[in-house]
Amino acid sequence: MFQIFDDIADPAHGTERAKRLREELKRRGLDGFLVPRADEHQGEYVPANAERLRWLTGFSGSAGMAIVLLDKAAIFVDGRYTLQVRDQVDVAIFEPKHLIEEPPVRWIEQNLVRDAKLGYDPWLHTVDAVARLKAAAEKAGATLVAVEDNPLDAVWTDRPDAPSAPVEPYPLEFAGELAADKIKRLANSLMNDDVSAVVLTMPDSIAWVFNIRGSDVPHTPLPLSFAILYEDGCADLFIDERKVGPEARAYLKPIAAIRPRGKLAAALDDLGQRKATVLVDPATCASAIHDRLVEAGAEVRRGADPCELPKACKNDAEISGTRAAHLRDGRALTKFLAWVGVEAPKGGVDEIAAAKKLEAFRAETNELRDLSFDTISGAGANGAIVHYRVTTATNQPLQRGELFLVDSGGQYLDGTTDVTRTIAIAEASPEQRDRFTRVLKGHIAIATARFPAGTSGAQLDAFARMALWKAGLDYDHGTGHGVGSYLSVHEGPQRISKMGSVPLKPGMIVSNEPGYYKTDAYGIRIENLLVVTPAAMIDGGERPMLGFETLTLAPIDLNCVERSLLTQEEADWLNAYHARVREALVSGLDEATIAWLKDATRAI
């Protein structure tokens, strides 16, 4: 649930911890070391014992890497975290770099000296990433060296234990397909491709295919584990057996052999001895697994995780579940928005209080399992920090005349939600209304898009930005990400972004979240979740088209809308959306909230 990490996000730790790591590197004969924000599974959320980048630097973002040399160090973050990193990290020790514009490989080429040895933990880097890093080191005349055990772990003396949360079977009514049928479908795919086995390393793929859930990492119901699926339909699940209680063991026994996590290496060796053809995903598989297979003699075939696409294309049960989750979540969010509208202008509401109140409204449903991510509760200038996370040191009041950005979501058994609303506290300035309305125009452009099969997210991304571009404005994050079904709030392979190359398919859930951020002033983002659906045939059209159904149900702040900037079609969409929100949510709300909702969803 909602947490504040003041003790970790402290730049003062950097000097002493970097010194200890450098001493350990010298002892091992290394000239530097890579510290990614990753665990053995390469997921967005990692357990406490894998938060190495946060422990070393103080940076709490979900993506990044530090490179520590004996005489200098740098930390690499993407556009979401360019402001946050300077607040959390001692920049005198770790020089901030843009992950895309100044990537680690370029820094390695420019800063490694000839014959230097740069260490890396092969469990914490993907196959593809290691190939790029090796090339960069070689270009500098240096060597990338795999370590057997992580030197940072040796100096992290109070490192937490590995998680051991229990595994739970995921009910068929929500999964919509038996695990045995999923395994059979994947086995047939392996057989058709002449592949003997696939090593699954992503816990969300494993959770999906076996219809299990866990709680090993924050906010995402994952059981950390590995699995091997074979062409004959057999499966091995490598997991800490403390997690598998009697119910889970009885459930899993017919579909998978439960093996200790430490037996994975022997299973990889066995595949090599059999000269098996083994599929691994180079974009997500740890280099250590790939290298072990190669050394053992397996024929390694590189390709996409075969669970990724079928997991992304939700079945009828999953779509029905997410609709129910969004209806429930929408009522909770509407209660919160009504509360903010009344209480914030009076004073006395701050970012932490708002985040806790929103969670309380979700908890009142008695269906909330967890938040789907740490709530972003940003008032005024803090709203301009794209992935801001409030601390007691940064906590700001919600003040009249400022904007408040709240990005939040819930994990429910039947679905995962993610919604952002930007709220004017009492009133918005003309500039704020202009920027908000341009963001809204982009949001509507995505929501109403019609496109042929084969269209990728990159082809739609510009729709969301056009109104901002016309004013010389933009934003530095993607427009939309995939979302799981009681799984990760950030799920691939689909996304709406400049880099979104995967075609959108029916059943995929994706966010629609254009934004605008004025540094040291305010931030704006409007986010709904959408599901890709077949669209009605267009009169005179020659091809069947796809479109989106909006899942999220919550008012968009009309106090921030500049009506003169909207076309009639855009205003009609907003009015129709608000009418749908009002009709769907009014049941179950108290009279005061209903009165607020009717005004908040009035036609414009």
Disulfide bonds with the S-S distance in Angstrom:
none
